[in-house]
Amino acid sequence: MVPGGVVVLNCGHDVSLVVAGIVARLLFRRRDVKQFTRKITRPDLLELSALVEDGSVTPLVDRTYPLAETPAALGYLMERHPRGKVIVTP
């Protein structure tokens, strides 16, 4: 996590977002944890894509696993505290 950065949770539109917010605040021991819920639209995705492409937003990827190693990816999520997204690729 970048010093002075903000953790933004994007977990969906249900109660899991509230639970994720509480957990994130406990794990990060910070007040700068924000929750984001919104209906996703094509213009929003295009704008986000542009921000990623121009370097304004940098996704934080912890690890990448091939599809055949999905059990290992899930094990990593359950046993450790990833510092970013864990990606499973085809």
C-alpha positions as CSV (number, residue, x, y, z in Angstrom):
1,M,0.0,0.0,0.0
2,V,1.3,3.4,-0.9
3,P,1.8,5.8,2.0
4,G,-1.0,8.3,2.0
5,G,-3.1,6.0,-0.3
6,V,-6.7,5.0,0.2
7,V,-8.0,1.4,0.2
8,V,-11.2,1.3,-1.9
9,L,-13.4,-1.8,-1.5
10,N,-15.4,-2.9,-4.5
11,C,-17.1,-6.0,-3.4
12,G,-20.5,-5.8,-4.9
13,H,-24.0,-4.6,-3.8
14,D,-24.8,-6.7,-0.8
15,V,-24.0,-7.1,2.9
16,S,-20.6,-8.6,2.0
17,L,-19.4,-5.0,1.3
18,V,-20.2,-3.9,4.8
19,V,-18.4,-6.9,6.3
20,A,-15.4,-6.3,4.0
21,G,-15.2,-2.7,5.1
22,I,-15.1,-3.7,8.8
23,V,-12.5,-6.4,8.1
24,A,-10.3,-4.0,6.0
25,R,-10.4,-1.3,8.7
26,L,-9.3,-3.9,11.2
27,L,-6.5,-5.3,9.0
28,F,-5.2,-2.0,7.8
29,R,-5.9,-0.2,11.1
30,R,-6.7,2.9,9.1
31,R,-9.5,5.3,8.6
32,D,-8.9,5.8,4.9
33,V,-10.8,2.7,3.8
34,K,-13.6,3.7,1.4
35,Q,-16.5,1.6,0.2
36,F,-17.6,1.8,-3.4
37,T,-20.9,0.5,-4.8
38,R,-22.5,1.6,-8.0
39,K,-24.2,0.1,-10.9
40,I,-21.5,-0.5,-13.5
41,T,-22.1,1.0,-16.9
42,R,-20.2,0.9,-20.1
43,P,-19.1,4.6,-20.0
44,D,-17.8,4.0,-16.4
45,L,-15.7,1.0,-17.6
46,L,-14.4,3.0,-20.6
47,E,-13.3,5.8,-18.3
48,L,-11.7,3.4,-15.8
49,S,-9.9,1.7,-18.7
50,A,-8.6,5.1,-19.9
51,L,-7.3,5.9,-16.4
52,V,-5.5,2.6,-16.2
53,E,-4.0,3.1,-19.7
54,D,-2.7,6.6,-18.9
55,G,-1.2,5.5,-15.6
56,S,-3.5,7.5,-13.4
57,V,-4.8,4.3,-11.7
58,T,-2.6,1.3,-11.1
59,P,-4.2,-1.9,-10.2
60,L,-2.3,-3.7,-7.4
61,V,-1.8,-7.4,-8.3
62,D,-0.3,-9.6,-5.6
63,R,0.1,-12.8,-7.6
64,T,-1.0,-14.5,-10.8
65,Y,-1.8,-18.2,-11.1
66,P,-2.6,-20.3,-14.2
67,L,-6.1,-21.8,-14.3
68,A,-4.6,-25.3,-13.5
69,E,-3.3,-23.9,-10.2
70,T,-6.7,-22.4,-9.0
71,P,-6.6,-24.5,-5.8
72,A,-3.2,-23.0,-4.9
73,A,-4.6,-19.5,-5.6
74,L,-7.5,-20.1,-3.3
75,G,-5.2,-21.6,-0.7
76,Y,-3.0,-18.5,-0.9
77,L,-6.1,-16.3,-0.3
78,M,-7.2,-18.3,2.7
79,E,-3.8,-18.7,4.4
80,R,-2.2,-15.3,3.8
81,H,-3.1,-11.7,3.6
82,P,-2.6,-10.7,-0.1
83,R,-1.6,-7.1,-0.6
84,G,-3.5,-6.9,-3.9
85,K,-5.6,-8.9,-6.3
86,V,-4.9,-12.6,-6.8
87,I,-5.5,-13.3,-10.5
88,V,-6.3,-16.6,-12.2
89,T,-5.5,-16.6,-15.9
90,P,-6.8,-19.0,-18.6
